[in-house]
Amino acid sequence: MDRDEYVKGAWDIHVHASPSLFPRWGDAVDLAKLCLEHSMAGFVIKFHHGSSVEAAYTANVINKDIKIYGGITLNYPIGGLNPHAVDAALALGAKFVWLPTIHAENHKKAFGVLGGFYFQKSSLGLEVNKGLKILDEKGELAKSLKIILDILDGKHVVLATGHISPDEIFSLKSYIKSEDLKIPLLINHTLFKAPNLNEKQISELSDDQTWFETVYLTVADISENVSIKKVAEIINKTSDSHWIIASDSGQKDNIKSPFAISKYAGMLNKEGVNKKRVLKMLKDEPQQLFNF
């Protein structure tokens, strides 16, 4: 299959850009220009340090023929699980809210360090000694997160799990369901080190309000995490689940967004994921997530 067929009209819902705590190949404007050259529908910018809403807005003004979304990541630089930061981000047009990533307690368990990765280091100077959790001492959702969920209810804003643990994801999902909250839930890089869900867990979490992200970085040379064969096998075994292909690109040592999603889509198809489903994961599922 011509790789242009994968990329044309596709979304990349997980891309990093400058300015960043980590080395990136370009900023949101650079990324918009490149994705537009490849006729992509749009992309989502993610910053580990806080809000990407402003960068997305500026890139949209400059490049009106492609849609760019931003959001806010609830790490230490914006106060962790900070309802006021979320409230402001939504007022400014945020489409995504990411739960803690590099400062999540589970991030340290998965990657061995807080604030960075084994394959790239952060530029932050202050040392982080304690990871963020979304559960309190009683094992219940933190009060601040419950306030955030009330803010998100019915707003058509995606709640993404960041780097929290499987147990935290299940607790979050249970609360959303028990309170009948209208919030689309995205499980970030499902098969990466965080959260590294298995087939049974994916099946248990699956419903029409939950999407599972699978990213090129999972199989990229710089991370050396999971085999493409295993990824394709799990996607095929969870055929009723909503999967989305993304790149999680932007690193200087990684290939760029259009090339990453194209390569990843081709790899999945070669390993047995139906071409029609691959295209759905690139084009239809992202739109359904946004419109929930």
Residue pairs with C-beta under 8 A, 6 or more apart in sequence:
1 266
1 269
1 275
3 262
3 263
3 265
3 266
4 38
4 39
4 262
5 279
6 261
6 262
6 265
6 266
6 278
6 279
6 282
7 38
7 39
7 40
7 258
7 261
7 262
8 38
8 39
8 40
9 39
9 40
9 41
9 282
9 283
10 40
10 41
10 245
10 261
10 282
10 283
11 40
11 41
11 42
11 43
11 44
11 244
11 282
11 283
11 286
11 287
12 35
12 40
12 42
12 43
12 44
12 246
12 247
12 249
12 257
12 258
12 260
12 261
13 43
13 44
13 186
13 213
13 244
13 246
13 286
13 289
14 44
14 46
14 188
14 189
14 213
14 215
14 246
14 247
14 248
15 31
15 43
15 44
15 45
15 46
15 246
15 247
15 248
15 249
15 250
15 257
16 22
16 24
16 45
16 46
16 47
16 48
16 248
16 249
16 250
16 251
17 24
17 26
17 27
17 28
17 30
17 31
17 45
17 47
17 52
17 55
17 250
18 24
18 26
18 27
19 27
19 47
20 47
20 48
20 49
20 250
21 48
21 49
21 102
21 122
21 123
21 124
22 48
22 116
22 120
22 121
22 122
22 123
22 251
23 120
23 251
23 252
24 250
24 251
24 252
25 250
25 251
25 252
25 256
26 34
26 250
27 55
28 45
28 52
28 55
28 56
28 58
28 59
28 68
29 58
29 59
29 62
29 63
31 43
31 45
31 59
31 250
31 256
31 257
32 43
32 59
32 60
32 62
32 63
32 66
32 68
33 63
34 256
34 257
34 258
35 42
35 43
35 66
35 257
35 258
36 63
36 65
36 66
37 258
38 258
40 66
40 257
40 258
41 66
41 67
41 283
41 286
42 66
42 67
42 68
42 69
43 66
43 68
43 69
43 257
44 56
44 68
44 69
44 70
44 71
44 95
44 96
45 52
45 55
45 56
45 59
45 68
45 69
45 70
46 52
46 71
46 73
46 96
46 98
47 55
47 73
48 73
48 75
48 101
48 102
48 122
49 73
49 75
49 77
49 78
50 72
50 73
50 75
50 77
50 78
50 85
51 70
51 71
51 72
51 73
51 78
51 85
51 89
51 92
51 94
52 70
52 71
52 72
52 73
53 70
53 71
53 72
53 89
53 92
53 93
53 94
54 70
54 92
55 70
56 68
56 69
56 70
56 93
57 70
57 92
57 93
59 68
60 67
60 68
69 95
69 96
69 290
70 93
70 94
70 95
70 96
71 89
71 94
71 95
71 96
71 97
71 98
71 157
71 158
71 160
72 78
72 85
72 86
72 89
72 94
72 96
72 97
72 98
73 98
73 100
73 101
73 162
74 80
74 81
74 82
74 85
74 86
74 97
74 98
74 99
74 100
74 132
74 148
74 162
75 100
75 101
75 102
75 103
75 132
76 103
76 128
76 132
78 85
79 85
80 100
80 103
80 132
80 144
81 99
81 100
81 132
81 134
81 142
81 144
81 145
81 148
82 144
83 144
83 147
83 148
83 151
86 94
86 97
86 148
86 151
86 152
87 151
89 97
90 151
90 152
90 155
90 157
94 157
95 157
95 158
95 290
96 157
96 158
96 160
96 186
97 148
97 152
97 157
97 158
97 159
97 160
98 160
98 161
98 162
98 188
99 134
99 159
99 160
99 161
99 162
99 163
99 164
99 172
100 107
100 131
100 132
100 134
100 162
100 163
100 164
101 107
101 162
101 163
102 114
102 115
102 116
102 117
102 122
102 163
103 114
103 115
103 128
103 131
103 132
104 131
104 132
104 133
104 162
104 163
104 164
104 165
104 194
105 130
105 131
105 132
105 133
105 165
106 131
106 163
106 164
106 165
106 168
106 194
106 195
107 114
107 131
107 163
107 194
108 114
108 131
109 165
109 194
110 163
110 193
110 194
110 196
111 117
111 118
111 193
111 194
112 118
114 128
114 129
114 131
115 122
115 124
115 127
115 128
116 122
119 222
119 223
119 253
120 251
120 253
133 142
133 164
133 168
134 141
134 142
134 145
134 164
134 168
134 171
134 172
135 141
135 142
135 167
135 168
135 171
136 142
136 143
139 171
140 171
141 149
141 171
141 172
141 175
145 172
146 175
149 159
149 175
149 176
149 179
149 181
149 183
150 181
152 159
152 181
152 183
153 181
153 182
153 183
154 182
155 183
156 184
156 290
156 291
156 292
157 183
157 184
158 184
158 185
158 186
158 289
158 290
158 292
159 183
159 184
159 185
159 186
160 185
160 186
160 187
160 188
160 213
161 168
161 169
161 172
161 185
161 186
161 187
161 188
161 195
162 188
163 188
163 194
163 195
164 172
164 194
164 195
165 194
165 195
166 195
166 196
166 197
166 201
169 187
169 195
169 197
169 205
170 201
170 204
170 205
172 185
173 185
173 205
173 210
175 181
176 183
176 185
176 209
182 292
183 209
184 209
184 210
184 211
184 289
184 292
185 209
185 210
185 211
186 210
186 211
186 212
186 213
186 244
186 289
187 195
187 197
187 205
187 210
187 211
187 212
187 213
188 195
188 213
189 213
189 214
189 215
189 217
189 218
189 248
190 197
190 202
190 212
190 213
190 214
191 197
191 214
191 218
191 225
191 226
191 230
191 231
191 234
192 215
192 217
192 218
192 223
192 225
192 226
192 248
193 225
197 205
197 212
198 234
199 234
199 237
199 238
202 212
202 234
202 238
202 241
203 238
203 240
203 241
205 212
206 212
206 238
206 240
206 241
206 242
208 242
209 292
210 241
210 242
211 242
211 243
211 244
211 285
211 288
211 289
212 238
212 241
212 242
212 243
212 244
213 243
213 244
213 246
214 231
214 235
214 243
214 244
214 245
214 246
214 264
214 281
215 245
215 246
215 247
215 248
215 264
216 245
216 246
216 247
216 248
216 249
216 254
216 255
216 260
216 261
216 263
216 264
217 223
217 225
217 247
217 248
217 249
217 251
217 254
218 225
218 226
218 231
218 248
219 225
219 226
219 227
219 228
219 231
219 264
219 267
220 254
220 255
220 260
222 251
222 253
222 254
228 267
228 268
228 271
229 271
231 268
231 271
232 267
232 268
232 271
232 272
232 273
233 271
233 272
235 243
235 268
235 273
235 277
236 272
236 273
242 285
242 288
242 289
243 277
243 281
243 285
244 281
244 282
244 285
244 286
244 289
245 261
245 264
245 265
245 268
245 278
245 281
245 282
246 261
247 257
247 260
247 261
247 264
249 255
249 256
249 257
249 260
250 257
254 260
255 263
261 282
265 278
265 279
265 281
265 282
268 278
269 275
269 278
